[in-house]
Amino acid sequence: MTTTAASTRSRRRAAMTTAAISTTVDQYDHVAAATYLMKHAGTTTLAVLDGQRSNQPMGRITQTDIAAAMAQGQDLNEIRIRDLLAQGHALFARL
């Protein structure tokens, strides 16, 4: 691999990582809001922040989590992201 190819690959990887990290939601937001953000940010996952702990990351929500909630008949405008996390969806271990 040439130096130019390695450099380009490194820049792409950094850009993808930055884009993934920059899109976040609060645990108290509606799941419908997360769906909207995913669509407009062009991502399939969002970091969930704990607003009570200095916006510390506490988990993530994915399109799969949202699809599962829809399949269970839950109203995305009524259910909160914290409710999905409480059901065991992608919760980070707290240190």
C-alpha positions as CSV (number, residue, x, y, z in Angstrom):
1,M,0.0,0.0,0.0
2,T,1.3,3.4,-0.9
3,T,1.7,6.2,1.6
4,T,-1.0,8.2,-0.2
5,A,-3.5,5.3,0.1
6,A,-2.7,4.8,3.8
7,S,-3.1,8.5,4.4
8,T,-6.5,8.6,2.6
9,R,-7.7,5.5,4.5
10,S,-6.6,7.1,7.8
11,R,-8.5,10.3,7.1
12,R,-11.6,8.4,6.1
13,R,-11.5,6.4,9.3
14,A,-11.1,9.5,11.4
15,A,-14.0,11.2,9.6
16,M,-16.3,8.2,10.2
17,T,-15.4,8.1,13.8
18,T,-15.9,11.8,14.3
19,A,-19.3,11.7,12.6
20,A,-20.4,8.7,14.7
21,I,-19.4,10.3,18.0
22,S,-20.8,13.8,17.3
23,T,-24.5,12.6,17.0
24,T,-25.9,12.2,20.5
25,V,-29.3,12.1,22.3
26,D,-30.3,12.5,26.0
27,Q,-31.8,9.5,27.8
28,Y,-35.0,11.5,28.4
29,D,-35.6,12.2,24.6
30,H,-38.4,10.5,22.7
31,V,-37.4,7.6,20.5
32,A,-39.1,9.4,17.6
33,A,-36.5,12.2,18.1
34,A,-33.7,9.6,17.9
35,T,-35.2,8.3,14.6
36,Y,-35.3,11.8,13.2
37,L,-31.7,12.4,14.1
38,M,-30.5,9.1,12.7
39,K,-32.2,9.9,9.4
40,H,-30.8,13.4,9.0
41,A,-27.3,12.5,10.3
42,G,-27.1,9.5,8.0
43,T,-26.1,7.2,10.8
44,T,-27.6,4.0,12.3
45,T,-26.5,4.5,15.9
46,L,-26.5,7.4,18.4
47,A,-24.6,7.8,21.7
48,V,-27.0,8.3,24.7
49,L,-25.8,10.8,27.2
50,D,-26.8,10.9,30.9
51,G,-27.9,14.5,31.4
52,Q,-27.7,14.1,35.2
53,R,-24.0,13.2,35.1
54,S,-22.4,16.0,33.1
55,N,-23.5,14.5,29.8
56,Q,-21.5,11.3,30.4
57,P,-22.1,8.6,27.8
58,M,-24.3,5.8,29.2
59,G,-25.2,3.7,26.2
60,R,-26.2,3.7,22.6
61,I,-29.4,3.3,20.6
62,T,-29.5,1.7,17.1
63,Q,-32.0,1.4,14.3
64,T,-32.4,-2.3,15.4
65,D,-33.5,-1.1,18.9
66,I,-36.0,1.2,17.3
67,A,-37.3,-1.5,14.9
68,A,-37.7,-3.9,17.9
69,A,-39.8,-1.3,19.8
70,M,-41.9,-0.7,16.7
71,A,-42.4,-4.5,16.3
72,Q,-43.7,-4.7,19.9
73,G,-46.3,-2.0,19.1
74,Q,-44.7,0.8,21.1
75,D,-45.5,4.4,20.2
76,L,-42.2,6.1,19.3
77,N,-43.6,9.5,20.3
78,E,-44.5,8.2,23.8
79,I,-41.5,5.9,24.7
80,R,-38.3,7.5,26.0
81,I,-34.8,6.4,25.1
82,R,-34.1,5.5,28.8
83,D,-37.0,3.0,28.5
84,L,-35.2,1.1,25.7
85,L,-32.0,1.2,27.7
86,A,-33.8,-0.2,30.7
87,Q,-35.0,-3.1,28.5
88,G,-31.3,-4.0,28.1
89,H,-30.5,-2.4,24.8
90,A,-26.8,-1.4,24.6
91,L,-26.3,-0.1,28.1
92,F,-22.7,0.7,29.0
93,A,-21.3,-0.6,32.2
94,R,-20.9,2.2,34.8
95,L,-17.5,2.5,36.4
